[in-house]
Amino acid sequence: MSEIQDTTQAGQSQPSNVPTKKKRVNVRTPDVMVKVQAEVEQHYRSNIVEKLRARGVITIGNTTLRLAQQFGFCYGVERAIDLAYAARRVFEDRNIYLIGEIIHNPEVNRQLKEMNIKNLIGPDRDASVDDLTEDDVVIVPAFGAMTEMMDAIKERGVTIIDTTCGDVMSVWRRVKSYAKEGLTSIIHGKSEHEETLATSSRAIGVSGSGHYLVILTLEDTDYVCEYIRNGGDKSDFLKRFEGAYSPGFDPDIHLDQLGVANQTTMLKSETEELQRRLAQAIKDRDGDEVGEKKFKFFDTICGATQERQDALFEMLRHPMDMLLVVGGYNSSNTGHLVEIGERSLPSFFIRTASCLETLDQILHFDLHSQEEKRSYVEKFKSEEHVTIGITAGASCPNNLIEDTIVRVFELRGISMEQILGSE
């Protein structure tokens, strides 16, 4: 069964509404997409957000709200959601399973659950790969999936709907080329993140002889650089990066020639700094001429991720009293927006508008302690003029952003009628 994107190969046993075996099925046909777009707009669209996006800023009474120019769903996320909704329409009578979460947003994943799209992995899974039959449909999420998982589901003969983001697949091509050339892939990312796991599984190459090392922080980067320059305690190295390197990885052997890639949602400035430090370490060890030949780097940051980061930097040029960043707590690109905001002003990572509990009380995710906490913000309930910025990660739907806008004004004593009137 071939792995596809917008079209899929029908399975062997077909319900009446699905074409027979070997006929190609395009799940994004015009008639299906008319219905899908109506559903998606009903679930996630916001007229208020679209109008405010055009203005960028709105002031009502003693409250100014500023919206980043780039935020929310990117093309890859929109496409993944469209494919999932279309699959449910085309395969109405089939069991449809999703490999984990389609994106990192609880609202979107809840919506798919209500559409009877079941989970294939995790503690709350509805079935295992071994339970799959040729009548079943499996959706690959936007992050992609590990090669082992893809091989296993293909063996079951299921119909596959692959929503993997094109930017992610570009990274896969890059690490595969590194493996073919004998370079160890240095992947800047979170070793347990679905995208990085999928990329790591491809970094070992077709022959299985390639190697990778996942590095998250600049502190870890400096540790690796020191090992490159002067060697070190191998057992300490392997303990420090346990779970973040390829089988058989040996730092005394596999840090000789390196190629850098990254999880597409990382902070671009950090990836660039990681690359700079590693390149310099190899030059310090082998000399400039040889070092140049032993190190490769290509920018694999997602374009939408970079646009949202750049838009936030631009918004931060304007005076604001606080920043609200809306998105799923396990969303990497959203977390990096919070990191950027924290450098300049009080910034709060909220999942939904309900996290704005009262005028001075915000429930939010703390990136440093990695837990949800409650903070008290006197400025929020002040009768003085307050300017609040709002942005969101690439996996956050507009309806959640609208809810946040409305909630901010509501807590400041401004009604929906006043908001609509100001439009």
N, C-alpha and C positions, 0 to 999 in steps of 0.2 A: 504494500500500500504506500503510495508516494506521499511525501510531505509537501503540503501545498499552502497557499496563503489565501487568496480570494476565491479560489475554486477548490473543489474537493472531489475525490473519486468515490462514487457510491459503493456501499458495502455489498456483500453477496446476497443478503436477505433483506428485501426492501418492503417498507410499508407502502400502502397504495399511493401516497402522495409524493413518493420519491422515485425518480427515474430508475430504470432497471440497471443491472450490473453492466459496468464498463462505460456507461454514459457519463460524461463529465457533468458535474453539477456546480453551477456558479451560484453561491449562496448570496451574492450581492446583485441579483437581477433587479431591474427597475421596479417591478411590481412588489418585490420583497422589500426593497429599500425605501419605498414610499411609506410602508407600514412601519419599518424600523425607525426611520427619521421621526415619524410622529411619536413613537414611543420614547425615543431618546430625548426629544425636545420636551415632552411631558414630564419626564423624570428629572432632567438636568438643566434645561434652559432657563435663562433669567433675562427678562426685558430690562429690568432695572440695571443689572450689571452691564449689559450691552450699551445702554445709554450713558452710564457713568464712565465706561471705558473710553468713550469718545470725548468726554469732557475732562477726565483725569482727576478732577477735584470738585467737590460740592460743599457749600457752606450753608447751613441752616441755623439761624440763631447763634448760639455760642459754641457751635460744633462744626469743625471742618473735617471732612473725610477725604483722604487722598488715596487713589487707587493706582497701583503700578500699571504701566502700559502693557506689560506682558505678564500673564499669569494664567493659571488654570490649565484645562485640557490642552495637550499638544496633539499634533496630527497622529502620532503613533498610538496614543491613548484612545483618541476618537475612533481610529480604525479598529483597534482591538475590541472596543465596546460594540461597534457596528457589526463586526463579524460574529460576536457572541449572540447578539440579538437576532441577527439574520439566521444563524444556525438553529436557534430555537424555533424560528418561523418555518424554515425548510424541513427540519427533522422533528416535526411536531409530536410524533408518536415514539420517538427513540429516547433511550437513556443518553443524556449528555453529561459528560464529566469534565471538570476543569482541573488542571494540574496546579493546585494551590490557589492563589489569588490572581485574578486577571491583571490587576494593578493594585497599588498600595493605597486603597481608599475603602474604609469600611462601609460607606453608604453604597458605593457601586457594587461591592461584593455581596452586600445584603440584598440588593435589587436582583442580582443574578440568582441568588439562592431562592428568592420568591418566585422566580421564573422556572424553578425546578431544574436548575443547572447544578449538578451535584459535585462534591469535592472528592478528588482522587487521592490526595495525600494529606498528611497532618493528623493531629489527634482527633479531629471531628470528621474524618473522612467517611464517605458513604459507601465506598467500595475500594478494593485494592486492584492493582494491575492484573493480578491473576484471575479476578472475577470478570474481566472484560470479555465480550464476545464480538463477533463480526457485525452484529447489529448496532453496536454502541458507537457513540461519537465522542471524541476527546478534543478539547480545546487547549491549545498550548498558549500560555499567558504571554503578555507583552515582553516579559523579561527573558523569554525562551525557557528551555529546560535542558537538564544535563543529558549528555549523549546516552548514558545508561538507561535513563527513563525513556528517551525517544526510541531506542532500540527495543525496549521491552514492550511498549505499546504497539509498535509496528508489527511485532511478532504475533500480537493478538488479532491482527487483521481488521482493526477498527478504522473508522473514518476519522481523519485528522483535520482539524481546523487550526491552522497555525497563525497566530496573531503576533508572532515575534517582531519586535520593532526593527526596522531596517538599520538603524544606527547600531543596535546590539549586534546584528549579523555582520556589520562592518568590522567590529572588534574581533569577532570570531575569525574572520578571514585574516586579520592581522596576526593573531596569535598562532594560527595554523601555519602561516608563512614563517614565523619565528621558529617554530618546531622543525620545519623542513630545512631551515638554514642552520640549525644547531644552536640557536640562541635560546637562553632561558627567558621565559616571559615573566617580567615583573608587572604584576597587576595591581594598580592602585585602586583599592576598594575594600569592602567589608567581606571577609572570607565566608561569612554565613549567609550573605545576601543571595537571593535566587539568581540574579543576573551574573554575579561573580562566580557562583557555583557552575552555572552553565558555561561561562567563558573558560573557567579553569579546566573543565572536562574536555574542551577542545584544544587547550594549550599543549596537551600531551601528543597531539598530532595523530595522523592516521595510523602510523606504525606503533604508537604508544610509547615511543622513546623520548618524547619531548618532556620538558620540565617547566615548572612555574613556581613563583613565590608571590603570595599576596601580602602587600604592605598597606597599612591603613594610615599611620601617623608619620609626621616628620621626625618624631623621636625614634620610631622604628627605622625610618630611612637612615638616620645618622648611625644607628647601630649597625645596619647592613654596610654602610659606607666604610665604617671603621674596620669591619671584617674584610672587606674588599682590599683595603689598603694594607692591613697588618695581620690578617688572619685572626684567630681567636679560639675560644672553646667551642668545639663543634656541638657537644651535648647541650651546652647552654643555648646556643643558637637554635637548635631543633626544638628545645623545650619552649623557648620564647615564641616561636612561630608555629607551635603545634596546631595541626588542623588547617594550616595555611600554605602548605607546599605539596608538591607532587610526590607520589610514591617513589622511594629511592632517591629523593633529593639529597645531595651532599653539598654543603656550602663551600667545601674545599675544591670541588670540581665544577659545580654548576653556577658559580658566580663569575665565571671567566668572560663569557659573552652574553650580553643582556639586550633585551628588547622590551620597551615599556609600552603598556596599554593601560586602560583604566575602565572601571565601572563607569558607564556613560553619565551617571548622575553626580559625579564627584565635583568638588569645588575646583574650578579650572586653575586658579592661582596655586593651589596646593599641589595639583598634579604637575604643573610646570616647575615648581620648586623641587619636588621629588626627582623629576627628570634631571634638573640641573645638578643636584647634589650627586646623583649616581654617576652621571657622565663625568663629573670632575674626579670622583673617586677612582674610576677606571683609568683616567688619564694620569692621575697621581701614581697609580700602580704600574702602568705599562708605558707611560709617555704619551705625548699628545698624538703623534702620528698613528701608533698602534691602537691607542685608546679610541680614536675616532672610528676605526674599523670594527671595534668590538662592542659598539653601542648604537642602538637604533631607537628612534622615538617617532611616533605619529600621533597627532591630536585626534583622539577618539571621544572627546566630550560631545554629548548630544547637543545639537544646535539649539533645541528648545530649552534645554537646561541652561545653556549659556545666555540665551535671550532673557530668561527670567532673572538670572543673576545680574546681568547688565541693567535691566529695567529697575531692579531694586537699588543698585548703586546710583542710578540717575535720580530715583525718587528720594534717596537719602540726602541729596544735595539741598532739599527743601527742609526748613525747620518743621519738626514734628515732635509731639510729646510722647508718643508710644507707637509701636508697630504690632499689628496682629498678623500672624502667618497661619493660614488655614490649610489643614490637610491631615492625612493619616499619620499617626505617630511613627509608623515603620517606613515612611516614605523618605528615602535618602535625599532626593533633590529638595524636598521641602525642608528637611533638617538643615541643609546648607544655607537656605535662605535665612533661617533663624540665626545661624552663626554669623552671617553677614550683618544682619540687623543689630545683633547684640554688641557689635563693636561701636555702635553710634548712639543707641538709645534703648530704653526698656523695650524688650521684644518678647512676645508671648506666642508660643506654639499651641494653637487650639485646634481641636478636632472638628467641632461644630459650634454654632452660635450658643448652644446651651452651656458652653464653658464660661460664657460671660454671665455669671450667676447674679451679681448685683452691681450697683454702681461702683463699688470699690473692691470687688472680689472676683478674681479670675482663676479658673481651673485650667492648668496648662501643663504641657510636657516639658520637663527640665532635661536638656540634652546632657548636662554634666552628671547628674545623678541617675539619669535614665529611668525616671519615674514621674508619674503625674503628681503635681503638687498644687497647692492653692496659695495665691499671692494676693496681697492687699495693696491696691493702687489708689492712693488718696486723690491723685490728679484726676482720675476718671469721674469722681463724683463732685469735683470742684465746680462751682458756678462760673468760674473764669472760663475764658475761651480755651478750648482744647482742640488740638489737631492730631488726628489719628490716621496712621497709614495702614493699608490692608494689601496683602499680596497672598498668593497661594501657589502651591507646587503644581507640577504638570499633571498630577493625578486627581486634582480637586475639581469637582463639577461646579458650574456657575450657580446652581441653586443653593449650594452651601455658602458660597460667597455672598449671595443676596441675603440669606438668612443672617449672616454676620453684620452686613450693612444695616439692615433693619433693626437688629438687636442693639447695635451701638447707638443709633438715634433714639430708639425706644427708651434705653436707659438714661439718655440725656433729656428725656421729656419731650421728644419730637415724634409725632404720630406718622403713620403710613400716609395719611392724607397730605401732610406737609411734605413728605418725601416726594410723592407723586406730583404734587403741585410745583415743586421746585424743578422738576424735569421739564 
